């Protein structure tokens, strides 16, 4: 029994410390109308990348926002065969934003692991809170949940689509200020981060090439207006991700409430 508990603890540490990235990965980001688009849900990065184990009870929201409004994709989960988690069909040309949200899970990390993780993700508010409360030597305990968006272009139009720049209502959300498929020669993509309905300053946003995702190619902190601007190469598949947390009380198993959020396009 002690061996099982020790082994489980190592799994939790490895999962929490190495599998931060979480995103929606379609087989293609550009497709023709009426063509199925298989999606998988991925977690981790580099050698730790793996397919997220689908648990419908954990998925609170799975939807697509397109030319005809919102489509609930939860009924399609698990119906795409072993190669994909869902395979929606987008009938109308235009831009679609596919979004998902999970409920909470619990993480309990040794103090040094939690400190390393918080520094890597730019969670200065958690580090400062632990200093103020004299808990830097204690385990870092958190509840965490995940949000993810993918931007899909259906049809061959090259005109900017305003749907790309509209939030879809996630608690933590990266919102492009330009259509990522209409960036022009400058290739600059300004984004802002929204947390609990307000723009978030001081959040660390990372840009990663999904074909070589051992480490991000750019890391930028949002300014006072919650903005960051990235230069996007002309080709490739891209992941933007951000993490934020806040101290909580009243739970015996957690001191922080952490959210991971991502945006993919390509």
Secondary structure, DSSP 4 states (H G I P E B T S, - for coil): -HHHHHHHHHHHHHHHHH---EEEEES-SEE-TT-EEEEEEEES-GGG-EEPPP-GGGEEEEEEEETTEEEE-GGGTT-S-TT-SEEEE--SSEEEEEEEEE--EEEEE-HHHHHHHHHHHT-HHHHHHHHHTT-TTS-EEEEEEEEEEEEEEESS--S--GGGGS----SEEEEESS-TT--TTT-EEEEEEEETTEE-SS-EEEEEETTS-SS-SEEEE--TTSEEEEEPPSSS-EEEEEEEEEE--S-TT-SEEEEEEEEEE-
